[in-house]
Amino acid sequence: MLHAQRDWCRDHDVQHVLIVPGPDDTVTRDGPLTTYTVASPLLPGAGAYRLLYRSRRVLRILRDEMPDVIEVHCAYNLPWTALWHRRRHPAVVSGVYMTDLPVAYVEAPLRTRMGRHIARAARRITERYVRALYSRCDVVIAISPVMRDRLLEMGVSQALCVPLGVDLATFTPERRSLDVRTGMGAGADDLVIAYAGRLDAEKRPDIVFDAFDLLPADLNARLVIAGDGPMRSMMEQRAAGDHRVRVLPFVQNRAEMAALLASADIYASAMAHETFGLSVVEAQACGLPVVGVRAGAMVDRVIDGDTGFLVEPGSAAKMAQRIADTPRGDWRLMGARARRRVEAEFSWRRTFETLLQIYRSR
């Protein structure tokens, strides 16, 4: 989202200041775009993720830049830092709610470690925190109807739904390439299943892998997993010695990612706590049908039986059955319908024009 937002701001001469964690304190300016990195330590076991805890440094940056709108994309110390700045300097504080924090990051992981009752109690405590934090924001942006309804359920009355978008010129079926398929180890007639995203327990790439292992051999299926995260080494170990599977690093170049997706045949995702599913929409923009789970925002992204299929969360067997039982021609028709839906409903231009309208009304 941030890259697309900055491109839009550059094109429309809107000043945009980005504050992110990094190895050192730096500042760079490029026309209307300014980027501050704040020296922050790496989080143990979280790959390249850093903890931006230096609120005083962030406050100094806000005081120097004096933004009209402060968008916060996390639920930890930075929103409180923005609210503290607003007490002394006029600014609209916008809380962008990207993940169902009480369920995805509290209840779900605690359930397996500490049991259902403790997990539910921790979720309720976290829901009170979400209400206390986001109710103080001037506006709260949910990226899907599911997230908006969750916020309303938790007592955040000012939640609005503004869907994310996709670069339709980059993510397009026209990037389909036989050379890319060859690089995946697939021929023209093989069935290529793709997953792209963070490789962690929340995203459940292991379910996608399990479903692939259950497919019949005569399907000639291939699996491509692209991403980084704590489960990457496990994915690589499972793929070792299996010529049908490719585990690729995170693809930073968007055109390369679009070519990878467009050159596949199906996109698969088993994440039950999806808040928007940007990778799903990007795959759909590339003309791919999606096999996902009947939970979270996935129910908004995939029309079951029309642009793909939804199965019960955690069921690799049902995911595999859907893939195995669906004729190739049906997949192609579903992918074409998915592309048309994305063209009609999701674009970054629509997203940012809507956001600007909301902020100007505050």
Beta strands, then each sheet from edge to edge (+ up, - down):
strand 1: 16-22
strand 2: 26-30
strand 3: 33-39
strand 4: 69-72
strand 5: 92-97
strand 6: 139-142
strand 7: 159-161
strand 8: 191-196
strand 9: 221-226
strand 10: 245-248
strand 11: 266-268
strand 12: 290-293
strand 13: 308-311
sheet 1: 1+ 3+ 2-
sheet 2: 4+ 5+ 6+ 7+
sheet 3: 10+ 9+ 8+ 11+ 12+ 13+
end
